[in-house]
Amino acid sequence: MHKPDLLMIAPAPPAMAQALDEDFTVHRYFEAEDKAALLSALADRVRYVATGGSHGCSAEIIAALPKLELVASLGVGYDAVDVTAARAAGVRVTNTPDVLNDCVAEMTLALMLALCHRVPQADRYVREGRWASEGHFPLTDELTGRRAGILGLGRIGKEIARRLQAFRMEVVYHGRNRQEHEPYPYYADLETMARAVDWLVVVAPGSAETQGIVSRAVMEALGEKGRLVNVARGSLVDEEAMIELLAAGRLGGAALDVFAREPDVPEALRALDTVVLTPHHGSATHKTRAAMAALVVANLRAHLRGDPLKSPVA
Ligand code: 8YV
């Protein structure tokens, strides 16, 4: 039996690749040397695209595949998929929400703990034998009793808020709208919230609307004792201003899992001692990536059977 053609834009976790091979004739875009040639050779055949949150699917790819029906993306953020182009072409889009909430929330806490207790630096201190030669590591800070402002109290933001409360932090939030049923104080203005908090936790989706929302003014308001955490998208933060303020001691610290031009992280940022940096791996555990991959496959299979999509965004 002929298996429908699927274009895989980015490398997939092995279990996902194996499951897709069972039901689809998979073409690996990322392996093709001449990508334009691959697209034109497949133009009349490809009905499915599987991709990842970072690679997404451009308007050019959508336009090159007139038979395309569905783009299934691994990741909750789908800012790299051109949803407008997909909608205009009648192409459905799915993401992988919810299954990563706990993991990303846990990773956010890991970053915050690492930053304020200076875990990476303390680890280095011991490895380098400095404990024995220089004595105790300098005193650090703690989360308890501090106030955290969450930018984006969505599904992941709420899980972060629960965990911050367990650390006996005060939680407030900013977002497009006040959420009446949430117990946390709402700030309609981000800069005002930044001035009122010790930590600004960025977990809003990447979009044209949130591009650069964490501006120089917001980070100045957060101030020399304030700390910035970003587990969302690099696009939300003015990275240049952030580096400048950190270097000048006008922003207290930053814990970052995402960057403006991944995987390139500016040397000036890597050189700073007041930051903790991780390589966009908020959801990168075996358990969570397996659940995300299973949801990508479930969406594709649902479409094949003519069933409703599990997690459509368009
Ligand atoms: C992944 C993510 O790194 O879910 C998201 O939006 O950014 C991450 O979970 C990525 O999408 C995996 O392809």
py3Dmol code that shows the C-alpha trace and the ligand (Angstrom):
import py3Dmol

protein = """\
ATOM      1  CA  MET A   1       0.000   0.000   0.000  1.00  0.00           C
ATOM      2  CA  HIS A   2       1.283   3.475  -0.801  1.00  0.00           C
ATOM      3  CA  LYS A   3       2.170   5.431   2.295  1.00  0.00           C
ATOM      4  CA  PRO A   4       1.493   9.180   2.145  1.00  0.00           C
ATOM      5  CA  ASP A   5       4.515  11.414   1.704  1.00  0.00           C
ATOM      6  CA  LEU A   6       5.735  13.427   4.657  1.00  0.00           C
ATOM      7  CA  LEU A   7       8.476  16.018   4.691  1.00  0.00           C
ATOM      8  CA  MET A   8      10.515  16.032   7.906  1.00  0.00           C
ATOM      9  CA  ILE A   9      11.999  19.509   8.282  1.00  0.00           C
ATOM     10  CA  ALA A  10      14.191  18.890  11.336  1.00  0.00           C
ATOM     11  CA  PRO A  11      15.678  15.752  12.906  1.00  0.00           C
ATOM     12  CA  ALA A  12      13.066  14.017  15.081  1.00  0.00           C
ATOM     13  CA  PRO A  13      13.543  11.972  18.268  1.00  0.00           C
ATOM     14  CA  PRO A  14      14.219   8.317  17.259  1.00  0.00           C
ATOM     15  CA  ALA A  15      10.851   6.999  18.502  1.00  0.00           C
ATOM     16  CA  MET A  16       9.027   9.667  16.516  1.00  0.00           C
ATOM     17  CA  ALA A  17      11.052   9.000  13.372  1.00  0.00           C
ATOM     18  CA  GLN A  18      10.341   5.284  13.719  1.00  0.00           C
ATOM     19  CA  ALA A  19       6.599   5.811  14.214  1.00  0.00           C
ATOM     20  CA  LEU A  20       6.456   8.139  11.198  1.00  0.00           C
ATOM     21  CA  ASP A  21       8.308   5.621   9.035  1.00  0.00           C
ATOM     22  CA  GLU A  22       5.559   3.082   9.793  1.00  0.00           C
ATOM     23  CA  ASP A  23       2.773   5.224   8.353  1.00  0.00           C
ATOM     24  CA  PHE A  24       4.476   7.619   5.958  1.00  0.00           C
ATOM     25  CA  THR A  25       7.083   7.793   3.233  1.00  0.00           C
ATOM     26  CA  VAL A  26       9.390  10.181   5.029  1.00  0.00           C
ATOM     27  CA  HIS A  27      11.616  12.643   3.145  1.00  0.00           C
ATOM     28  CA  ARG A  28      14.320  14.279   5.227  1.00  0.00           C
ATOM     29  CA  TYR A  29      14.529  17.940   4.271  1.00  0.00           C
ATOM     30  CA  PHE A  30      17.368  18.625   6.715  1.00  0.00           C
ATOM     31  CA  GLU A  31      19.562  16.007   5.010  1.00  0.00           C
ATOM     32  CA  ALA A  32      19.000  17.277   1.463  1.00  0.00           C
ATOM     33  CA  GLU A  33      21.924  19.177  -0.023  1.00  0.00           C
ATOM     34  CA  ASP A  34      19.737  20.834  -2.625  1.00  0.00           C
ATOM     35  CA  LYS A  35      16.620  21.748  -0.681  1.00  0.00           C
ATOM     36  CA  ALA A  36      14.946  23.601  -3.554  1.00  0.00           C
ATOM     37  CA  ALA A  37      15.367  20.531  -5.771  1.00  0.00           C
ATOM     38  CA  LEU A  38      13.858  18.280  -3.107  1.00  0.00           C
ATOM     39  CA  LEU A  39      10.875  20.610  -2.717  1.00  0.00           C
ATOM     40  CA  SER A  40      10.196  20.734  -6.447  1.00  0.00           C
ATOM     41  CA  ALA A  41      10.583  16.957  -6.805  1.00  0.00           C
ATOM     42  CA  LEU A  42       8.028  16.430  -4.022  1.00  0.00           C
ATOM     43  CA  ALA A  43       5.700  19.304  -4.840  1.00  0.00           C
ATOM     44  CA  ASP A  44       2.842  17.122  -6.076  1.00  0.00           C
ATOM     45  CA  ARG A  45       3.189  14.467  -3.412  1.00  0.00           C
ATOM     46  CA  VAL A  46       3.764  15.858   0.055  1.00  0.00           C
ATOM     47  CA  ARG A  47       0.603  16.125   2.165  1.00  0.00           C
ATOM     48  CA  TYR A  48       2.292  16.272   5.566  1.00  0.00           C
ATOM     49  CA  VAL A  49       5.112  18.179   7.212  1.00  0.00           C
ATOM     50  CA  ALA A  50       6.647  17.245  10.573  1.00  0.00           C
ATOM     51  CA  THR A  51       8.839  19.880  12.148  1.00  0.00           C
ATOM     52  CA  GLY A  52      10.202  21.255  15.420  1.00  0.00           C
ATOM     53  CA  GLY A  53       9.495  24.466  17.306  1.00  0.00           C
ATOM     54  CA  SER A  54      12.779  26.073  16.292  1.00  0.00           C
ATOM     55  CA  HIS A  55      12.733  25.106  12.606  1.00  0.00           C
ATOM     56  CA  GLY A  56       9.040  25.623  12.034  1.00  0.00           C
ATOM     57  CA  CYS A  57       7.734  25.832   8.482  1.00  0.00           C
ATOM     58  CA  SER A  58       8.149  28.903   6.289  1.00  0.00           C
ATOM     59  CA  ALA A  59       5.691  30.458   3.852  1.00  0.00           C
ATOM     60  CA  GLU A  60       8.095  29.397   1.061  1.00  0.00           C
ATOM     61  CA  ILE A  61       7.853  25.728   2.017  1.00  0.00           C
ATOM     62  CA  ILE A  62       4.072  25.962   2.320  1.00  0.00           C
ATOM     63  CA  ALA A  63       3.856  27.628  -1.110  1.00  0.00           C
ATOM     64  CA  ALA A  64       6.140  24.981  -2.631  1.00  0.00           C
ATOM     65  CA  LEU A  65       3.847  22.138  -1.495  1.00  0.00           C
ATOM     66  CA  PRO A  66       0.371  22.696  -2.989  1.00  0.00           C
ATOM     67  CA  LYS A  67      -0.925  19.313  -1.747  1.00  0.00           C
ATOM     68  CA  LEU A  68       0.060  20.054   1.860  1.00  0.00           C
ATOM     69  CA  GLU A  69      -2.709  19.358   4.406  1.00  0.00           C
ATOM     70  CA  LEU A  70      -1.065  19.436   7.823  1.00  0.00           C
ATOM     71  CA  VAL A  71       2.048  20.814   9.539  1.00  0.00           C
ATOM     72  CA  ALA A  72       2.643  18.946  12.812  1.00  0.00           C
ATOM     73  CA  SER A  73       5.158  20.719  15.014  1.00  0.00           C
ATOM     74  CA  LEU A  74       7.048  19.355  18.026  1.00  0.00           C
ATOM     75  CA  GLY A  75       6.859  22.063  20.687  1.00  0.00           C
ATOM     76  CA  VAL A  76       4.240  24.254  22.265  1.00  0.00           C
ATOM     77  CA  GLY A  77       5.615  27.408  20.627  1.00  0.00           C
ATOM     78  CA  TYR A  78       4.799  27.578  16.925  1.00  0.00           C
ATOM     79  CA  ASP A  79       6.114  31.055  16.143  1.00  0.00           C
ATOM     80  CA  ALA A  80       8.463  29.577  13.542  1.00  0.00           C
ATOM     81  CA  VAL A  81       5.523  28.124  11.591  1.00  0.00           C
ATOM     82  CA  ASP A  82       4.008  30.702   9.256  1.00  0.00           C
ATOM     83  CA  VAL A  83       0.455  30.175  10.489  1.00  0.00           C
ATOM     84  CA  THR A  84      -0.908  33.009   8.349  1.00  0.00           C
ATOM     85  CA  ALA A  85       0.451  31.374   5.199  1.00  0.00           C
ATOM     86  CA  ALA A  86      -0.832  27.986   6.384  1.00  0.00           C
ATOM     87  CA  ARG A  87      -4.339  29.336   7.005  1.00  0.00           C
ATOM     88  CA  ALA A  88      -4.404  31.085   3.636  1.00  0.00           C
ATOM     89  CA  ALA A  89      -3.444  27.808   1.943  1.00  0.00           C
ATOM     90  CA  GLY A  90      -5.985  25.786   3.933  1.00  0.00           C
ATOM     91  CA  VAL A  91      -3.214  23.903   5.755  1.00  0.00           C
ATOM     92  CA  ARG A  92      -3.850  22.778   9.350  1.00  0.00           C
ATOM     93  CA  VAL A  93      -1.197  23.230  12.049  1.00  0.00           C
ATOM     94  CA  THR A  94      -0.727  21.358  15.330  1.00  0.00           C
ATOM     95  CA  ASN A  95       1.623  21.859  18.306  1.00  0.00           C
ATOM     96  CA  THR A  96       2.337  19.905  21.508  1.00  0.00           C
ATOM     97  CA  PRO A  97       0.825  21.798  24.460  1.00  0.00           C
ATOM     98  CA  ASP A  98       0.388  20.643  28.085  1.00  0.00           C
ATOM     99  CA  VAL A  99       2.636  17.580  27.995  1.00  0.00           C
ATOM    100  CA  LEU A 100       5.664  19.800  28.673  1.00  0.00           C
ATOM    101  CA  ASN A 101       4.209  22.083  31.356  1.00  0.00           C
ATOM    102  CA  ASP A 102       5.745  20.326  34.357  1.00  0.00           C
ATOM    103  CA  CYS A 103       9.115  19.891  32.729  1.00  0.00           C
ATOM    104  CA  VAL A 104       9.495  23.509  31.659  1.00  0.00           C
ATOM    105  CA  ALA A 105       8.261  24.722  35.052  1.00  0.00           C
ATOM    106  CA  GLU A 106      10.779  22.478  36.788  1.00  0.00           C
ATOM    107  CA  MET A 107      13.568  23.744  34.546  1.00  0.00           C
ATOM    108  CA  THR A 108      12.569  27.343  35.325  1.00  0.00           C
ATOM    109  CA  LEU A 109      13.010  26.643  39.022  1.00  0.00           C
ATOM    110  CA  ALA A 110      16.332  24.941  38.310  1.00  0.00           C
ATOM    111  CA  LEU A 111      17.533  28.078  36.513  1.00  0.00           C
ATOM    112  CA  MET A 112      16.336  30.374  39.285  1.00  0.00           C
ATOM    113  CA  LEU A 113      17.934  28.260  42.002  1.00  0.00           C
ATOM    114  CA  ALA A 114      21.148  28.002  40.014  1.00  0.00           C
ATOM    115  CA  LEU A 115      21.284  31.763  39.514  1.00  0.00           C
ATOM    116  CA  CYS A 116      20.603  32.920  43.054  1.00  0.00           C
ATOM    117  CA  HIS A 117      22.564  30.200  44.861  1.00  0.00           C
ATOM    118  CA  ARG A 118      25.291  30.468  42.192  1.00  0.00           C
ATOM    119  CA  VAL A 119      25.317  26.683  41.764  1.00  0.00           C
ATOM    120  CA  PRO A 120      27.474  26.585  38.578  1.00  0.00           C
ATOM    121  CA  GLN A 121      30.054  28.913  40.130  1.00  0.00           C
ATOM    122  CA  ALA A 122      30.081  27.006  43.432  1.00  0.00           C
ATOM    123  CA  ASP A 123      30.535  23.735  41.538  1.00  0.00           C
ATOM    124  CA  ARG A 124      33.514  25.217  39.685  1.00  0.00           C
ATOM    125  CA  TYR A 125      34.919  26.514  42.960  1.00  0.00           C
ATOM    126  CA  VAL A 126      35.082  22.991  44.357  1.00  0.00           C
ATOM    127  CA  ARG A 127      36.400  21.413  41.146  1.00  0.00           C
ATOM    128  CA  GLU A 128      39.158  23.992  40.857  1.00  0.00           C
ATOM    129  CA  GLY A 129      40.356  23.222  44.407  1.00  0.00           C
ATOM    130  CA  ARG A 130      39.618  26.773  45.517  1.00  0.00           C
ATOM    131  CA  TRP A 131      37.632  25.697  48.585  1.00  0.00           C
ATOM    132  CA  ALA A 132      40.814  24.304  50.129  1.00  0.00           C
ATOM    133  CA  SER A 133      43.027  27.204  49.053  1.00  0.00           C
ATOM    134  CA  GLU A 134      40.704  30.203  49.419  1.00  0.00           C
ATOM    135  CA  GLY A 135      38.222  29.061  52.075  1.00  0.00           C
ATOM    136  CA  HIS A 136      34.455  29.393  51.918  1.00  0.00           C
ATOM    137  CA  PHE A 137      32.600  30.404  48.779  1.00  0.00           C
ATOM    138  CA  PRO A 138      31.078  33.919  49.067  1.00  0.00           C
ATOM    139  CA  LEU A 139      27.560  34.095  50.491  1.00  0.00           C
ATOM    140  CA  THR A 140      24.679  34.010  48.017  1.00  0.00           C
ATOM    141  CA  ASP A 141      20.970  34.836  47.830  1.00  0.00           C
ATOM    142  CA  GLU A 142      17.782  32.774  48.096  1.00  0.00           C
ATOM    143  CA  LEU A 143      14.307  32.685  46.583  1.00  0.00           C
ATOM    144  CA  THR A 144      12.341  32.561  49.841  1.00  0.00           C
ATOM    145  CA  GLY A 145      10.415  35.743  50.566  1.00  0.00           C
ATOM    146  CA  ARG A 146      11.191  37.363  47.216  1.00  0.00           C
ATOM    147  CA  ARG A 147       8.589  38.565  44.720  1.00  0.00           C
ATOM    148  CA  ALA A 148       8.386  37.091  41.245  1.00  0.00           C
ATOM    149  CA  GLY A 149       6.533  38.646  38.314  1.00  0.00           C
ATOM    150  CA  ILE A 150       5.446  36.196  35.644  1.00  0.00           C
ATOM    151  CA  LEU A 151       5.149  37.536  32.118  1.00  0.00           C
ATOM    152  CA  GLY A 152       2.607  35.171  30.543  1.00  0.00           C
ATOM    153  CA  LEU A 153       0.426  33.327  33.042  1.00  0.00           C
ATOM    154  CA  GLY A 154      -0.537  30.579  30.608  1.00  0.00           C
ATOM    155  CA  ARG A 155      -0.410  26.856  31.130  1.00  0.00           C
ATOM    156  CA  ILE A 156       3.321  26.758  31.840  1.00  0.00           C
ATOM    157  CA  GLY A 157       3.237  30.081  33.717  1.00  0.00           C
ATOM    158  CA  LYS A 158       0.650  28.673  36.139  1.00  0.00           C
ATOM    159  CA  GLU A 159       2.810  25.613  36.854  1.00  0.00           C
ATOM    160  CA  ILE A 160       5.757  27.927  37.516  1.00  0.00           C
ATOM    161  CA  ALA A 161       3.585  30.027  39.857  1.00  0.00           C
ATOM    162  CA  ARG A 162       2.596  26.936  41.883  1.00  0.00           C
ATOM    163  CA  ARG A 163       6.225  25.969  42.299  1.00  0.00           C
ATOM    164  CA  LEU A 164       7.316  29.489  43.236  1.00  0.00           C
ATOM    165  CA  GLN A 165       4.677  29.499  45.957  1.00  0.00           C
ATOM    166  CA  ALA A 166       6.083  26.253  47.301  1.00  0.00           C
ATOM    167  CA  PHE A 167       9.337  28.197  47.634  1.00  0.00           C
ATOM    168  CA  ARG A 168       7.349  30.801  49.575  1.00  0.00           C
ATOM    169  CA  MET A 169       7.765  33.495  46.966  1.00  0.00           C
ATOM    170  CA  GLU A 170       5.124  36.122  46.315  1.00  0.00           C
ATOM    171  CA  VAL A 171       3.752  35.801  42.782  1.00  0.00           C
ATOM    172  CA  VAL A 172       2.313  38.550  40.571  1.00  0.00           C
ATOM    173  CA  TYR A 173       1.772  38.552  36.807  1.00  0.00           C
ATOM    174  CA  HIS A 174       1.424  40.529  33.626  1.00  0.00           C
ATOM    175  CA  GLY A 175      -0.331  39.421  30.461  1.00  0.00           C
ATOM    176  CA  ARG A 176      -2.730  40.737  27.875  1.00  0.00           C
ATOM    177  CA  ASN A 177      -5.657  40.269  30.236  1.00  0.00           C
ATOM    178  CA  ARG A 178      -6.403  39.942  33.908  1.00  0.00           C
ATOM    179  CA  GLN A 179      -7.472  36.381  34.736  1.00  0.00           C
ATOM    180  CA  GLU A 180     -10.316  36.782  37.207  1.00  0.00           C
ATOM    181  CA  HIS A 181     -10.021  33.309  38.664  1.00  0.00           C
ATOM    182  CA  GLU A 182      -6.308  33.495  39.413  1.00  0.00           C
ATOM    183  CA  PRO A 183      -5.332  34.460  42.946  1.00  0.00           C
ATOM    184  CA  TYR A 184      -2.214  36.439  41.955  1.00  0.00           C
ATOM    185  CA  PRO A 185      -2.153  40.249  41.713  1.00  0.00           C
ATOM    186  CA  TYR A 186      -2.279  41.477  38.113  1.00  0.00           C
ATOM    187  CA  TYR A 187      -0.224  44.288  36.632  1.00  0.00           C
ATOM    188  CA  ALA A 188      -1.640  45.830  33.476  1.00  0.00           C
ATOM    189  CA  ASP A 189       1.727  47.441  32.760  1.00  0.00           C
ATOM    190  CA  LEU A 190       4.898  45.365  32.416  1.00  0.00           C
ATOM    191  CA  GLU A 191       7.314  48.139  33.351  1.00  0.00           C
ATOM    192  CA  THR A 192       5.369  48.868  36.542  1.00  0.00           C
ATOM    193  CA  MET A 193       5.490  45.193  37.424  1.00  0.00           C
ATOM    194  CA  ALA A 194       9.225  45.031  36.702  1.00  0.00           C
ATOM    195  CA  ARG A 195       9.795  47.879  39.155  1.00  0.00           C
ATOM    196  CA  ALA A 196       7.840  46.008  41.836  1.00  0.00           C
ATOM    197  CA  VAL A 197       9.500  42.584  41.602  1.00  0.00           C
ATOM    198  CA  ASP A 198      12.830  40.895  42.380  1.00  0.00           C
ATOM    199  CA  TRP A 199      12.466  38.374  39.538  1.00  0.00           C
ATOM    200  CA  LEU A 200      10.921  38.718  36.104  1.00  0.00           C
ATOM    201  CA  VAL A 201      10.037  35.314  34.657  1.00  0.00           C
ATOM    202  CA  VAL A 202       9.389  35.389  30.913  1.00  0.00           C
ATOM    203  CA  VAL A 203       7.136  32.598  29.665  1.00  0.00           C
ATOM    204  CA  ALA A 204       4.864  34.278  27.095  1.00  0.00           C
ATOM    205  CA  PRO A 205       4.699  32.954  23.516  1.00  0.00           C
ATOM    206  CA  GLY A 206       6.913  34.386  20.803  1.00  0.00           C
ATOM    207  CA  SER A 207       4.878  36.482  18.343  1.00  0.00           C
ATOM    208  CA  ALA A 208       4.857  39.833  16.570  1.00  0.00           C
ATOM    209  CA  GLU A 209       2.984  41.167  19.595  1.00  0.00           C
ATOM    210  CA  THR A 210       5.591  40.054  22.159  1.00  0.00           C
ATOM    211  CA  GLN A 211       8.678  40.867  20.048  1.00  0.00           C
ATOM    212  CA  GLY A 212      11.037  42.947  22.230  1.00  0.00           C
ATOM    213  CA  ILE A 213       8.429  43.294  25.002  1.00  0.00           C
ATOM    214  CA  VAL A 214      11.191  42.988  27.621  1.00  0.00           C
ATOM    215  CA  SER A 215      12.688  46.294  26.545  1.00  0.00           C
ATOM    216  CA  ARG A 216      15.590  48.294  27.906  1.00  0.00           C
ATOM    217  CA  ALA A 217      13.093  50.295  29.986  1.00  0.00           C
ATOM    218  CA  VAL A 218      11.605  47.127  31.485  1.00  0.00           C
ATOM    219  CA  MET A 219      15.050  45.793  32.413  1.00  0.00           C
ATOM    220  CA  GLU A 220      16.090  49.153  33.848  1.00  0.00           C
ATOM    221  CA  ALA A 221      12.939  49.021  35.967  1.00  0.00           C
ATOM    222  CA  LEU A 222      13.906  45.535  37.166  1.00  0.00           C
ATOM    223  CA  GLY A 223      17.146  47.131  38.246  1.00  0.00           C
ATOM    224  CA  GLU A 224      20.503  46.276  39.741  1.00  0.00           C
ATOM    225  CA  LYS A 225      19.061  43.805  42.226  1.00  0.00           C
ATOM    226  CA  GLY A 226      16.562  42.359  39.760  1.00  0.00           C
ATOM    227  CA  ARG A 227      16.933  39.082  37.926  1.00  0.00           C
ATOM    228  CA  LEU A 228      15.557  38.093  34.561  1.00  0.00           C
ATOM    229  CA  VAL A 229      14.582  34.527  33.625  1.00  0.00           C
ATOM    230  CA  ASN A 230      13.702  33.617  30.035  1.00  0.00           C
ATOM    231  CA  VAL A 231      12.358  30.179  29.144  1.00  0.00           C
ATOM    232  CA  ALA A 232      10.129  31.443  26.309  1.00  0.00           C
ATOM    233  CA  ARG A 233      11.806  32.831  23.211  1.00  0.00           C
ATOM    234  CA  GLY A 234      14.838  35.054  22.729  1.00  0.00           C
ATOM    235  CA  SER A 235      12.696  37.336  20.585  1.00  0.00           C
ATOM    236  CA  LEU A 236      10.863  38.691  23.638  1.00  0.00           C
ATOM    237  CA  VAL A 237      13.987  40.302  25.094  1.00  0.00           C
ATOM    238  CA  ASP A 238      16.133  43.143  23.757  1.00  0.00           C
ATOM    239  CA  GLU A 239      19.275  41.017  24.028  1.00  0.00           C
ATOM    240  CA  GLU A 240      21.715  43.816  23.255  1.00  0.00           C
ATOM    241  CA  ALA A 241      20.273  46.055  25.968  1.00  0.00           C
ATOM    242  CA  MET A 242      20.211  43.120  28.391  1.00  0.00           C
ATOM    243  CA  ILE A 243      23.919  42.425  27.874  1.00  0.00           C
ATOM    244  CA  GLU A 244      24.772  46.106  28.255  1.00  0.00           C
ATOM    245  CA  LEU A 245      22.772  46.434  31.480  1.00  0.00           C
ATOM    246  CA  LEU A 246      24.168  43.217  32.937  1.00  0.00           C
ATOM    247  CA  ALA A 247      27.743  44.255  32.112  1.00  0.00           C
ATOM    248  CA  ALA A 248      27.178  47.647  33.750  1.00  0.00           C
ATOM    249  CA  GLY A 249      25.649  46.052  36.862  1.00  0.00           C
ATOM    250  CA  ARG A 250      22.350  47.830  36.171  1.00  0.00           C
ATOM    251  CA  LEU A 251      20.550  44.490  35.873  1.00  0.00           C
ATOM    252  CA  GLY A 252      21.347  42.053  38.672  1.00  0.00           C
ATOM    253  CA  GLY A 253      21.426  38.758  36.782  1.00  0.00           C
ATOM    254  CA  ALA A 254      19.842  36.580  34.147  1.00  0.00           C
ATOM    255  CA  ALA A 255      19.011  32.904  33.777  1.00  0.00           C
ATOM    256  CA  LEU A 256      18.446  32.171  30.116  1.00  0.00           C
ATOM    257  CA  ASP A 257      17.387  29.068  28.231  1.00  0.00           C
ATOM    258  CA  VAL A 258      16.623  30.909  24.987  1.00  0.00           C
ATOM    259  CA  PHE A 259      18.453  33.483  22.898  1.00  0.00           C
ATOM    260  CA  ALA A 260      17.937  35.848  19.990  1.00  0.00           C
ATOM    261  CA  ARG A 261      19.988  33.856  17.446  1.00  0.00           C
ATOM    262  CA  GLU A 262      20.223  30.249  18.629  1.00  0.00           C
ATOM    263  CA  PRO A 263      22.540  28.442  18.822  1.00  0.00           C
ATOM    264  CA  ASP A 264      24.764  31.534  18.728  1.00  0.00           C
ATOM    265  CA  VAL A 265      25.120  33.075  22.147  1.00  0.00           C
ATOM    266  CA  PRO A 266      27.072  36.359  22.127  1.00  0.00           C
ATOM    267  CA  GLU A 267      30.558  36.145  23.594  1.00  0.00           C
ATOM    268  CA  ALA A 268      29.793  39.224  25.703  1.00  0.00           C
ATOM    269  CA  LEU A 269      26.957  37.296  27.368  1.00  0.00           C
ATOM    270  CA  ARG A 270      28.970  34.123  27.859  1.00  0.00           C
ATOM    271  CA  ALA A 271      31.712  36.145  29.556  1.00  0.00           C
ATOM    272  CA  LEU A 272      29.433  37.463  32.314  1.00  0.00           C
ATOM    273  CA  ASP A 273      29.515  35.964  35.794  1.00  0.00           C
ATOM    274  CA  THR A 274      25.984  37.098  36.664  1.00  0.00           C
ATOM    275  CA  VAL A 275      24.243  34.773  34.208  1.00  0.00           C
ATOM    276  CA  VAL A 276      23.302  31.112  33.986  1.00  0.00           C
ATOM    277  CA  LEU A 277      22.924  29.860  30.417  1.00  0.00           C
ATOM    278  CA  THR A 278      21.337  26.656  29.114  1.00  0.00           C
ATOM    279  CA  PRO A 279      20.950  25.510  25.483  1.00  0.00           C
ATOM    280  CA  HIS A 280      17.165  25.785  24.939  1.00  0.00           C
ATOM    281  CA  HIS A 281      16.407  22.598  26.765  1.00  0.00           C
ATOM    282  CA  GLY A 282      13.426  23.507  28.944  1.00  0.00           C
ATOM    283  CA  SER A 283      11.484  20.514  27.640  1.00  0.00           C
ATOM    284  CA  ALA A 284      14.477  18.318  26.875  1.00  0.00           C
ATOM    285  CA  THR A 285      13.991  15.330  29.156  1.00  0.00           C
ATOM    286  CA  HIS A 286      13.484  11.771  27.914  1.00  0.00           C
ATOM    287  CA  LYS A 287       9.984  11.640  29.412  1.00  0.00           C
ATOM    288  CA  THR A 288       8.712  14.954  28.094  1.00  0.00           C
ATOM    289  CA  ARG A 289      10.232  14.702  24.646  1.00  0.00           C
ATOM    290  CA  ALA A 290       8.663  11.232  24.305  1.00  0.00           C
ATOM    291  CA  ALA A 291       5.262  12.666  25.232  1.00  0.00           C
ATOM    292  CA  MET A 292       5.694  15.575  22.792  1.00  0.00           C
ATOM    293  CA  ALA A 293       6.755  13.210  20.007  1.00  0.00           C
ATOM    294  CA  ALA A 294       3.778  10.931  20.712  1.00  0.00           C
ATOM    295  CA  LEU A 295       1.452  13.927  20.369  1.00  0.00           C
ATOM    296  CA  VAL A 296       2.964  14.876  16.990  1.00  0.00           C
ATOM    297  CA  VAL A 297       2.381  11.318  15.777  1.00  0.00           C
ATOM    298  CA  ALA A 298      -1.141  11.230  17.270  1.00  0.00           C
ATOM    299  CA  ASN A 299      -2.068  14.412  15.389  1.00  0.00           C
ATOM    300  CA  LEU A 300      -0.766  13.031  12.088  1.00  0.00           C
ATOM    301  CA  ARG A 301      -2.510   9.703  12.584  1.00  0.00           C
ATOM    302  CA  ALA A 302      -5.770  11.415  13.577  1.00  0.00           C
ATOM    303  CA  HIS A 303      -5.672  13.380  10.331  1.00  0.00           C
ATOM    304  CA  LEU A 304      -4.925  10.224   8.333  1.00  0.00           C
ATOM    305  CA  ARG A 305      -8.002   8.542   9.816  1.00  0.00           C
ATOM    306  CA  GLY A 306     -10.141  11.630   9.267  1.00  0.00           C
ATOM    307  CA  ASP A 307     -10.541  12.124  13.055  1.00  0.00           C
ATOM    308  CA  PRO A 308     -10.390  15.518  14.786  1.00  0.00           C
ATOM    309  CA  LEU A 309      -6.860  16.791  15.426  1.00  0.00           C
ATOM    310  CA  LYS A 310      -5.637  16.384  19.028  1.00  0.00           C
ATOM    311  CA  SER A 311      -4.067  19.828  19.432  1.00  0.00           C
ATOM    312  CA  PRO A 312      -4.767  22.129  16.500  1.00  0.00           C
ATOM    313  CA  VAL A 313      -3.630  25.742  16.446  1.00  0.00           C
ATOM    314  CA  ALA A 314      -4.909  26.418  12.949  1.00  0.00           C
TER     315      ALA A 314
END
"""
ligand_1 = """\
13
8YV
C 11.579 22.735 22.050
C 10.077 24.692 22.678
O 12.891 23.098 22.247
O 7.962 23.740 23.034
C 8.598 24.710 22.650
O 8.027 25.731 22.257
O 10.713 25.671 22.473
C 10.767 23.455 23.050
O 10.005 22.613 23.770
C 11.381 22.748 20.595
O 10.178 23.195 20.150
C 11.671 21.353 20.066
O 11.576 21.295 18.712
"""
view = py3Dmol.view(width=600, height=400)
view.addModel(protein, "pdb")
view.setStyle({"model": 0}, {"cartoon": {"style": "trace"}})
view.addModel(ligand_1, "xyz")
view.setStyle({"model": 1}, {"stick": {}})
view.zoomTo()
view.show()
